[in-house]
Amino acid sequence: MSSRLTRSNRAGWGFALPGFVLIAGFIILPFFFAFWLSMTNQRLISPNPTQFVGLENYRNLLGLAVITLEPERGADGAILVDARGEAQYPRVRTITRSDAFPQYRGMREWFRWQSGENVKVVIASDVVFMKALVNTLTFVLVVAPTQAGLALVLALLINQKLRGINIFRMIYFMPVVVSIVVVSLLWRFIYDGNDGLLNNLLASLTFGWFTPVDWLGNPDTALGSIMAMSIWQAVGFHMVIWLAGLQTISPTLYEAAEIEGASRLQTFRYVTWPGLRNTAILILIVITMQCFALFAQIDVMTKGGPLDSTQTLVFQSVERGYGKQDISGGSTISVILFLIVLTVSLIQRWLTRER
């Protein structure tokens, strides 16, 4: 018996070996290599020798501080105001470029808020990276639940034995099979501020009252526009996964619920949703990973603009590593992104654990 098990294990490890080699060669080893590069000042092309700098790259990316600016006062102690009647405050650069505050040297203002007479200013070592981090987290928090919920609604609608229902399944799934680059180009024309389809459609629906908007050229609408396009493009893929989960639920459970007089809402709550638990976990993890990997839409549609309003972590990693040849900075962002994704995955796993 032991010899049979040994031969079986050898065969299993033999079949699994190519997969392990590919994973090690393209995932595990590159990650450790990226971690090593993040501890150096390596550039893609540079005549200078590579030096070990420790955690300096991480400090340059994650450095944050809050400073307080007091209003400027005249000789009589009154607060000075500008032409608009607003209180005047010292410039942030008087602190970040002062020898009296070496811990703030090189940092830039990120945002500020009023606190009584004073102003609280958040300064960062790398404002662009911080914007990319916030944009990525915002994208995940908005797109992941919206896309999952919309995909579930579509799956419930087409999970019926009706004539021609396969046509609707094909229509909903069609955007998934189209390249994301092609989809991004099409939606860039739709969002065009001059003669885009969206502006023309809204103008027609409002009988010309709607003022055209440069959806991708306005910092207030650029990220939201990319979110809407991303939800539309991938919702069909997750709809298919929901549909597969729905079809694994036994029809006898629905028959029992109907006999007991359960309403549609009660049937969904006590029959459908518990049966979709494992499917929901899979979809939540898949969507989260896809959202954190946001790159193609940004690269094709906005290049991170306008005013860095659509910067993301993956785009920043590629832009710095290859665009600016700062391979150590790009590797640092990749390691930080990996740690964020790992943390989010562990939290998701803990929240969806068996109870």
HUWO-V566522 format. One record per pair of residues at least 6 apart in sequence whose ideal C-beta (glycine too) atoms are under 6 Angstrom apart, sorted by the first residue. I is the first residue (numbers start at 1). J is the second residue. If there is no record, write none. Layout:
i & j
I & J
I & J
This chain:
i & j
34 & 331
34 & 334
35 & 335
37 & 327
37 & 328
37 & 331
38 & 57
38 & 331
38 & 332
38 & 335
40 & 50
40 & 52
40 & 328
41 & 51
41 & 53
41 & 328
42 & 50
42 & 327
42 & 328
43 & 325
44 & 325
44 & 327
45 & 325
57 & 328
57 & 332
60 & 125
61 & 126
61 & 129
61 & 332
63 & 125
64 & 124
65 & 123
66 & 120
66 & 122
67 & 95
67 & 121
68 & 118
68 & 120
69 & 89
69 & 90
69 & 119
69 & 121
70 & 118
71 & 79
71 & 87
71 & 89
71 & 117
72 & 80
72 & 88
73 & 79
74 & 80
79 & 87
80 & 88
81 & 87
82 & 88
89 & 119
92 & 109
92 & 121
95 & 101
95 & 104
96 & 104
96 & 107
107 & 123
107 & 125
108 & 127
109 & 121
109 & 123
110 & 122
110 & 124
110 & 127
110 & 130
111 & 122
112 & 119
112 & 121
113 & 120
124 & 130
128 & 308
131 & 308
131 & 311
132 & 311
132 & 312
132 & 313
132 & 316
135 & 223
135 & 311
135 & 312
136 & 312
136 & 313
139 & 291
139 & 294
140 & 291
142 & 227
143 & 227
143 & 230
143 & 231
143 & 291
144 & 287
144 & 288
144 & 291
146 & 231
147 & 231
147 & 235
147 & 287
148 & 283
148 & 287
150 & 235
151 & 235
151 & 238
151 & 239
151 & 242
152 & 242
154 & 172
154 & 239
155 & 239
155 & 242
155 & 243
155 & 246
158 & 165
158 & 168
158 & 169
159 & 243
159 & 246
172 & 236
172 & 239
173 & 236
175 & 233
175 & 236
176 & 236
176 & 237
180 & 296
181 & 296
181 & 300
183 & 233
184 & 297
184 & 300
184 & 301
187 & 229
188 & 301
190 & 196
190 & 197
190 & 198
191 & 215
191 & 216
191 & 225
193 & 214
193 & 217
199 & 212
202 & 210
203 & 210
215 & 221
215 & 225
216 & 222
216 & 225
216 & 301
216 & 302
217 & 306
219 & 306
219 & 307
219 & 309
222 & 302
222 & 309
222 & 310
223 & 309
223 & 310
226 & 297
238 & 283
241 & 283
245 & 276
245 & 279
249 & 275
253 & 271
257 & 267
257 & 271
281 & 352
284 & 348
292 & 341
293 & 314
294 & 312
295 & 314
295 & 315
298 & 310
298 & 312
298 & 315
302 & 310
304 & 310
304 & 311
304 & 315
313 & 333
313 & 337
316 & 333
317 & 330
317 & 333
317 & 334
320 & 326
320 & 329
320 & 330
321 & 327
321 & 330
